[in-house]
Structures are given as C-alpha cells and as structure tokens.
Amino acid sequence: MNNARFRPLMRWLLLVLVAWLSLQFFFLARIAVMARVAPESTAFERSEAWRIATTKDRLRWRQDWVPYSDISNNLKRAVIASEDDIFAQHDGVQWDAIEKAWAKNAKAELQASRASKGKAIPKVVGGSTITQQLAKNLFLSGERTFIRKGQEFVLTVMLEAILGKRRILEIYLNHVEWGEGIFGAEAAAQHYFQKHASQLTAWEAGRLAVMLPRPKHYQKFPQSEYLSGRTEIIVSRMGGAQLP
C-alpha cells in the first residue's frame, strides 16, 4: 500500500532526473562543437537583441568574430588582470574570491538594512571567473538563484574540460558586452577607438577591461573619474597577467 503511494512520486523524480541529464548532454554537445566552431551568439546576446528591438527605434548591433591571434595581447592581459587574475592557473572557479564576495554581499545587505530614507547601499556582486561568466552568457538567464548558480558550476567544469583556457578566452573576448549592442573585442575597438582589436594599446585595452562590469554605464559616462583611475591601476598590473 505504501509502495503504491510512493510510485507516482518516484516516477516524477525519475522524469526530473532524466530531463536534467538530457539537458546536461545537450550542453555538453554544444560545448564540444564550440571547440571547433565559433558560436554565432550567446543567450545573453539574444536576450539583449530582443530587448533593444522591442524598446528602441531600431536595432543597433555590432559583433565581429576575430581569431585569438587577431586580438591584442594588451587586451587579453588587461581583461585577465581586471576580471580574473589567476585565469591561467585555476580550474574554472576561484573559491576564495566567491567566499569574499559573499562576505561583502552580506555586509552590504546589513548596511543597507540599517540605512534610512532610501540611502541603501547597493549589493556587492562578484567572484565569478572568466569561465563562469562565459558559461552564464552562453547558456543561462540573468536571474540569480541557487539552481542557476549550480548549473553555472556544471557548465564551467564542462568548458574547462573540453575547450581549454585559450579557446575559453577567445570565445569570451568575442562575445562579451562592451556597451548597448556592442559585443566582442573587434566591435569595441572599432566603436571606441576606430581601430582593429589587434591594434589596441595598453591604455586602450585597460580602459575596455575596466568597462566590463558596467559597460552600458561607462558607455554613457566615458569621463568617469573611476574609469580613468581604475584604468591606470589595471595597466600597471598587466605585466603580471599570464596568457594561456
């Protein structure tokens, strides 16, 4: 009698497991293809294209794929120095960085709860490696949930195991957002400096790298003091960035 009651539940759990495993095999196959074929777009790019197309007068869009060798080493070093300083050494996740980010988030939330009359301090986010950012942009939505974060970790492991660091960085630099409708190193170099991605100087590369966490904001406020100051810091750190 008891077994009869649990059979529908077990059947449902089995279906959920099969569906989850099928999804992982789908992701695995997509990533395996990316080892040889450049992805045409990411989930984030498609969502942005839809948002722009439905809220603006016309779709302003630029994304031009260029091979790894045609992207300035200055930009590679700047992005690593700014976004993921031990990119070449870790296995896809910087656990110490995640722990520190969570601690900062908790502190910011506590301060915000004590603030008065709308003077709340925004939540601090961070801790994601370049590989994690790529996993999220390629396949996932922007929502922040434990389920989505768990899937991000699984995808990160797949990316590291199948693609390797060089290909991960190549795909990331060709699809990361650098402003509204501006995706990839070539589009960013052309838009902001009217030159190819292979020709970026150390200062130009550092400035683009600093824009990454908030590209739309810095696109609107290019004279930001923080942007200029942080660029100088990143340029000074670029020499220590190890390329894959």
C-alpha positions in Angstrom: 0.0 0.0 0.0 2.8 2.4 1.0 4.7 1.5 -2.1 1.7 2.3 -4.3 1.6 5.8 -2.8 5.2 6.5 -3.5 5.3 5.2 -7.0 3.9 8.4 -8.6 6.5 10.4 -6.6 9.3 8.1 -7.7 8.1 8.3 -11.3 8.1 12.1 -11.2 11.6 12.2 -9.6 12.9 9.8 -12.3 11.5 12.0 -15.0 13.1 15.1 -13.5 16.4 13.3 -13.3 16.2 12.1 -16.9 15.3 15.7 -18.1 18.2 17.1 -16.1 20.7 14.6 -17.6 19.3 15.2 -21.1 19.9 18.9 -20.6 23.5 18.3 -19.5 24.2 16.1 -22.5 22.7 18.9 -24.7 25.0 21.5 -23.1 28.0 19.0 -23.4 27.3 18.6 -27.2 27.0 22.3 -27.7 30.3 22.9 -25.9 32.0 20.1 -27.9 31.0 21.8 -31.1 32.4 25.1 -29.9 35.9 23.6 -29.7 35.9 23.8 -33.5 33.1 26.1 -34.5 32.7 29.7 -33.2 29.3 30.2 -31.6 27.2 32.7 -33.6 25.5 34.2 -30.5 25.0 33.7 -26.8 21.9 33.5 -24.7 22.7 37.0 -23.3 23.2 38.5 -26.7 19.9 37.1 -27.9 18.0 38.5 -24.9 19.7 41.9 -25.4 18.8 41.8 -29.1 15.2 41.2 -28.2 15.2 44.0 -25.6 16.8 46.5 -27.9 14.5 45.6 -30.8 11.4 46.0 -28.7 12.3 49.2 -26.8 14.3 51.2 -29.4 13.5 52.8 -32.7 15.9 50.4 -34.5 18.4 47.6 -33.6 21.9 49.0 -33.3 24.1 46.0 -33.2 27.8 45.1 -33.9 29.6 41.8 -33.2 32.5 40.7 -35.4 34.4 37.5 -34.6 38.1 37.7 -34.8 40.5 34.8 -34.1 42.6 34.7 -30.9 45.8 35.8 -32.8 44.0 39.0 -34.1 43.1 40.2 -30.6 45.8 42.4 -29.0 47.7 40.7 -26.2 47.2 44.0 -24.4 43.5 43.4 -24.2 44.0 39.8 -23.1 46.3 40.8 -20.3 44.0 43.7 -19.3 40.9 41.6 -19.1 42.7 38.9 -17.1 44.2 41.5 -14.7 40.8 43.1 -14.2 38.4 40.2 -14.2 40.3 37.0 -13.3 43.9 37.5 -12.3 44.7 33.8 -12.0 42.7 32.7 -15.0 45.6 30.5 -16.4 46.0 28.6 -13.1 42.6 27.9 -11.6 40.2 25.0 -12.6 37.4 27.4 -13.5 36.3 28.6 -10.1 38.1 30.9 -7.6 36.6 29.6 -4.3 38.4 32.3 -2.2 37.0 35.1 -4.4 33.5 33.7 -4.1 33.8 33.4 -0.3 35.0 37.0 -0.1 32.2 38.2 -2.5 29.6 36.5 -0.4 31.0 38.2 2.8 30.9 41.6 1.1 27.3 40.9 -0.1 26.2 40.1 3.4 27.9 43.2 4.9 26.4 45.4 2.2 22.9 44.0 2.9 23.3 44.6 6.6 24.4 48.2 6.0 21.5 48.7 3.6 19.0 47.4 6.1 20.3 50.0 8.6 20.3 52.8 6.1 17.4 55.3 6.3 15.2 57.1 3.7 16.3 55.4 0.6 20.0 55.6 1.3 20.5 51.9 1.0 23.9 50.7 -0.1 23.7 48.5 -3.2 24.6 44.9 -3.0 28.1 43.9 -3.9 28.4 41.2 -6.5 31.4 39.4 -7.9 33.7 36.4 -7.5 32.9 34.9 -10.9 35.8 33.8 -13.1 36.0 34.4 -16.8 35.0 30.8 -17.4 31.9 31.2 -15.1 31.0 34.5 -16.9 31.2 32.7 -20.2 29.1 29.8 -19.0 26.4 32.2 -17.8 26.4 34.3 -21.0 26.4 31.4 -23.4 23.5 29.4 -21.9 21.8 30.9 -18.9 19.4 33.7 -17.9 20.4 36.7 -15.8 18.4 35.6 -12.7 20.4 34.9 -9.5 19.2 31.7 -7.9 20.9 28.7 -6.3 19.7 26.4 -9.1 21.1 28.7 -11.8 24.3 29.1 -10.0 24.6 25.3 -9.7 24.1 24.9 -13.4 26.7 27.5 -14.0 29.2 25.5 -12.0 28.4 22.4 -14.1 28.9 24.3 -17.3 32.1 25.8 -16.0 33.5 22.3 -15.4 32.5 21.3 -19.0 34.0 24.4 -20.6 37.3 23.9 -18.8 37.5 20.2 -19.6 36.5 20.4 -23.3 37.7 23.8 -24.5 40.8 24.7 -22.5 41.9 28.2 -21.4 42.9 29.6 -24.8 39.6 28.8 -26.5 37.6 30.0 -23.5 39.3 33.4 -23.5 38.9 33.6 -27.3 35.1 33.0 -27.2 34.7 35.3 -24.1 36.5 38.2 -25.8 34.5 37.8 -29.0 31.1 37.8 -27.2 31.4 39.9 -24.0 29.3 43.1 -23.9 31.1 46.4 -24.2 28.0 48.7 -24.5 24.5 48.6 -25.8 24.6 46.5 -28.9 28.4 46.3 -28.8 29.7 42.8 -28.4 33.2 41.4 -28.7 36.7 42.9 -28.9 36.6 43.9 -32.5 33.3 45.8 -32.2 34.5 47.5 -29.0 37.8 48.6 -30.6 36.1 50.0 -33.7 33.4 51.8 -31.7 35.6 53.4 -29.0 38.9 53.8 -30.8 38.2 53.4 -34.5 40.8 50.6 -34.9 41.1 46.9 -35.0 41.3 44.8 -31.9 44.8 43.7 -32.8 46.0 47.4 -32.6 44.8 48.3 -29.1 47.4 50.0 -26.9 47.9 49.1 -23.3 45.9 52.1 -22.1 43.0 51.5 -24.5 42.9 47.8 -23.5 42.9 48.7 -19.9 40.1 51.1 -20.3 38.0 48.5 -22.1 38.7 45.9 -19.4 37.6 48.3 -16.7 34.3 48.9 -18.5 33.3 45.2 -18.4 31.4 45.0 -15.1 29.2 48.0 -16.2 29.6 48.6 -19.9 26.4 50.4 -20.6 27.1 52.8 -17.7 30.6 53.7 -18.8 29.4 54.0 -22.4 27.1 56.8 -21.2 29.7 58.3 -18.8 33.1 57.9 -20.5 34.6 60.8 -18.5 34.1 58.9 -15.2 36.9 59.6 -12.7 36.7 56.0 -11.5 37.1 54.7 -15.1 40.2 56.7 -15.6 41.7 55.9 -12.2 41.0 52.2 -12.4 42.4 52.1 -15.9 45.8 53.3 -14.6 45.7 50.5 -12.0 44.9 47.8 -14.5 47.6 49.0 -16.9 50.2 48.7 -14.0 49.1 45.1 -13.4 49.0 43.9 -17.0 52.7 42.9 -16.9 51.9 40.2 -14.4 48.9 38.7 -16.2 49.7 35.2 -17.6 48.2 34.4 -21.0 47.0 30.9 -21.8 
